[in-house]
Each structure stands twice: as structure tokens, then as C-alpha cells.
């Protein structure tokens, strides 16, 4: 099952959200040895989880977390601009039609098709919201996986960090590429349509316009360049 969740709606799915943060800890902290913060509950969360991102989840039949990714518009704070600018030759990406993808996470109990299902869902969401490009940072191991999966990114640059070589890449998907991903994922197109209809994005036709969110959760206005998608974080 696909689920599309705004950061402000995580409180509605506490069990799956907790599993997502736990699986992120297992993948990024313990397995990949990234220097990420893990709290006393074993959750891996950072400041970008507090900026009302869009999460794409793949759930099992009982609602358990199988895989997820996090999307943020580059008109606000992003990991690639804030921490990996050297991989972009010092030039920030700030474009309403370009969004950042981070925390691509696969649960140990997921099937091999889960990654394809996430990628197909992201490509379908891009189409739905008129997003032209996704950008991300990754290492050479992930680059090989992307290439083998048929989702080769356009490389934007690289930077040598304490953890090794970091690459910046960009994706766009035409209808032919999307259809191939849907086929590899064995994804029923109606499954995504249902996920979209059940999300808070369903009442935002056309291009998604980010908004500044006040502490009470109310939408207060259009997001200006450099502003932040903030909301009052609810404890899980």
C-alpha cells in the first residue's frame, strides 16, 4: 500500500511513523555508519523532518513500514544546499519545480520490489504536482544501484567529505520511464490514485504551492525564497 503523508499529519499514523524513524536509524546509523542523530527512542530524525516535508511510504498489509522517502521544495531549506553545497560547485538550487529527495529508506523485511514502488510513486507524484526535477546526494554505491535499476541520475557534481565521495544528482521522468518503473514495481496505477485521494494534497490541484505553516498548524501564506515550511512538531 502506498501512503502520501505531510509532516503535519504524522501524528495520524504514529505506529508507521515510529517504524520509519527506527528503520532510518538501522539503515543510516548502524548499517551505513552515517553521522546522524539517533534519539533515546532509537529514532533517526533531523531538522528537515520539522519542515513539513512530503513523505512517500510503502506499507505492508498490517500498516507496517516497508520503505519511505522524504521530499522538500528547494525554495526552502534543504540538505543539499545547507550541507553539500560544495557538490554543487557553490551554486544553490532554488526552483519551485525542483524538489529534494532524502532519507530513501528500505526496511529489512521489504521485498526487492519496494524500492521500485517508491521510485514509481515519486515519479507519479512529480507528474501530479508538476515537479520537473528531483535532486539528491548519494555515494558511489547508491549510484551503481540507481544505474542498475534503470533510474540513472544526471550528475551535477561531487565533493570529498570525511565520509568519502559525495555525489549530487538530478532526476526527471518522462511517461515512458514512468511506465517502465510501474511495470518493474508491478504497481496498480489505481493504488497511487487512492493514496493521493487519501492525502492532504488531494485538495491542491495543479502545481503544489508551498506555504508557511504557523505553530498552530494553520497555513499563513506563500513561501518566499529562503523561508521555511515550519510547523509545530507533535510528539509520536
Secondary structure by P-SEA (a helix, b strand, c coil): cbbbbccccccccaaaaaaaaaaaaacccccccccccccccccccccccccbbbbbbbbccccccccbbbbbbccccccccccccccccccccccccbbbbcccccccccccaaaaaaaaaaaaaaaaaccccccccccaaaaaaaaaacccccccccccccccbbbbbbbbbcaaaaaaaaaaacccaaaaaaaaaacccccccccbbbbbbccccccccccccccccccccccc
